[in-house]
């Protein structure tokens, strides 16, 4: 499970605090049961807000074998190895 982002934590926390304040002020209650219900409702609301935020897209790393330079080097190594197995392949400088 991925970790929550800073935005998710900030929005979720602000939602919990502000919704609790608003519901307590609007209800004008002093009953412990109602205060507990309001607190639980605010926590659920904050969780929903945090989970509905879009998450950043992950980038997929390209394997080394799929990179163009790697393919050219592997092809050069394979062709020189088939002609002479005792010498090391030499990379020729490319003209830029």
Order of alpha helices (4+ residues) and beta strands (2+ residues): alpha-alpha-alpha
